[in-house]
Amino acid sequence: MYLEYILYPFLSTSKLCYYYLMKSTKLTKTFTQTMLLLKEFWKHPQKVGAICPSSPRLARVMARQIDKTRDGWIIEIGAGTGAVTEALLDEGVSPSQLIVVEQSESLVDYLRDRFSTLQVIQGDAANLRQLIPVDSQKINAIVSSLPMLSLPPEQVSSILKEFYALLPADGKLIQYTYDVLSPKAKPLEGFILVKTYSIWLNVPPAKVQVFRKKLT
């Protein structure tokens, strides 16, 4: 009992130091990621949707749309600095089940360093079938963080055709957008919107959209 009173100030100080160390580590990581995105935005403003990493809330909402009762690959497109990648792993997606695709060379290097056990592929989503030559029936979902609103329409069309060709009939396309104020979601060619989640505590506010293939 007396020992606890004697040690209490030291234990409290240790806990406080640990708290600020963890907070400092998180701030350092966020700063590093923001600087990476800012450099990419400066070089390719159309290809980078935001200069801040996706918030943990946005990343979790995206990750929780995965049906973990189904087998198959999870293809993450436009991983950036890995906010959604981390959430997918935290939500129980196996590293052996996840393929990450990113176009930027510097972001690919960062992702490979951060997630050393994952398969990280550099390339353009408009050539997705060439990058990941897997059977479409073995794909569970595509999780996309691509800035569809800022990309040229012809590039968006090419990307969506790749998504459509790769996804099986019951596969999901999970996409987020910063177009939160429009009363009606802009349709994605070949897909039907089935769910929407608004994430106001993100910079900027975002909307997670879940699509299924339009079968003709």
Buried (B, 14 or more C-beta within 10 A) or exposed (E): EEEEEEEEEEEEEEEEEEEEEEEEEEEEEBEEBBEBBEBBBEEEEEBBBBBBBBBBBBBBBBBBBBEBEEEBBBBBBBBBBBBBBBBBBEBEBEEEBBBBBBBBEEBBBBBBEBBEEBBBBBBBBBEBEEBBEBEBEEBBBBBBBBBBEEBEEEBBBBBBBBBBEBBBEEBBBBBBBBEBEEEEBEEBEBBEBEEEBEBEEBEEBBBBBBBBBEEE
